[in-house]
Amino acid sequence: MELEGRTVIVTGAGSGIGRALAREFGRNSARVVCCARRKARLDETVKLIEEEGGVGVAIPTDITDHIQVKQMVEEVLDRFGSIDVVFNNAGSFQSIAGVHEVDPDVWWQDVTVNLYGPLLILREVLPHMMSRNEGIIINMNGGRPVGGTGYACGKAGLMELTRILAEELKMQDSAVMVFSAGPGLVRTEMTELQATTEAGRRWIPSTKDSFDSGKTRAPEEVAVATIKMIQVARPESSGKSYGPATDFTDF
Ligand SMILES: NC(=O)c1ccc[n+]([C@@H]2O[C@H](COP(=O)([O-])OP(=O)(O)OC[C@H]3O[C@@H](n4cnc5c(N)ncnc54)[C@H](OP(=O)(O)O)[C@@H]3O)[C@@H](O)[C@H]2O)c1
């Protein structure tokens, strides 16, 4: 898919990988809808997109709130008329603890943001994409570290959702495609929490070790790989995973 003039929704666009994705979509002449809860952060992303000559709009949305998601999608359709790409990038990794000591509410919030939020967005966007028989959805994968079971269970569920959705779309002869992205370790607010807190250093010491040895990826690498993937994506490839190291020859 060529991105010029297309409408792209990026969740979690106020920081980290989401901001880099939103900027890269802007540089590729897409109209970028930036969603997350913190409006000030989204406004900063939109400003960066506009400074680079792109078109961006901030729509503050809690992706775990069905009404807010519905309103966001309606607003995008009213404004731009179509939704061509959705990147379910928003994620939460707040619960860093062993299962025996975990705070169940924080744990459930991680599951909810990583799994239920993308489901709500899919539920609102898919009927539109399926009726046009066109569209690309990307769901953000994540690691499954010990001490991070809320995050891991949410991401594992999201990957199953991605796999089965790809099969459902193929079964219905739909040209709508769904992919999962695996970014590798990127230094962001999420991973800083693992490197700088006692719980993070105890349960996920590899994050700080990687920071210390400089073994991390830049968020821009994920963004650049995403644009490449979208340009070459074919319905036969739907359901596949990709990342910055992917060779897209057979994609
Ligand atoms: N960094 C890595 O090494 C790494 C590795 C593998 C996968 N990932 C995945 O990459 C994605 C981006 O993470 P990141 O590393 O860039 O961390 P980040 O900077 O903490 O980004 C997470 C984003 O999610 C948004 N968010 C959280 N809860 C939300 C909610 N209820 N509704 C809407 N937005 C919400 C946050 O914005 P608000 O707080 O303003 O809502 C924030 O912009 C996540 O899915 C993460 O699991 C990251």
The ligand as an ORCA input file, in Angstrom:
! r2SCAN-3c Opt
* xyz 0 1
  N      10.364     -0.655     24.341
  C      10.563     -1.902     24.043
  O      11.677     -2.443     24.167
  C       9.418     -2.747     23.559
  C       9.673     -4.088     23.233
  C       8.635     -4.877     22.766
  C       7.378     -4.340     22.614
  N       7.139     -3.024     22.957
  C       5.772     -2.508     22.789
  O       5.830     -1.282     22.071
  C       4.678     -0.497     22.377
  C       5.095      0.918     22.695
  O       5.809      0.913     23.912
  P       7.026      1.885     24.230
  O       8.186      1.039     24.529
  O       7.123      2.937     23.197
  O       6.574      2.482     25.642
  P       5.875      3.838     26.070
  O       6.677      5.002     25.632
  O       5.604      3.671     27.525
  O       4.531      3.832     25.238
  C       3.323      3.260     25.669
  C       2.218      4.134     25.133
  O       0.947      3.519     25.401
  C       0.042      4.542     25.773
  N      -1.028      3.967     26.598
  C      -0.908      3.274     27.753
  N      -2.120      2.982     28.241
  C      -3.033      3.483     27.360
  C      -4.445      3.524     27.327
  N      -5.191      2.963     28.289
  N      -5.040      4.146     26.289
  C      -4.304      4.723     25.309
  N      -2.969      4.717     25.282
  C      -2.334      4.110     26.317
  C       0.884      5.564     26.547
  O       0.330      6.867     26.496
  P      -0.587      7.497     27.665
  O       0.043      7.117     28.965
  O      -0.564      8.954     27.391
  O      -1.949      6.908     27.474
  C       2.187      5.513     25.770
  O       2.193      6.488     24.735
  C       3.977     -1.229     23.521
  O       2.914     -2.006     23.032
  C       5.067     -2.129     24.064
  O       4.547     -3.259     24.710
  C       8.141     -2.229     23.420
*
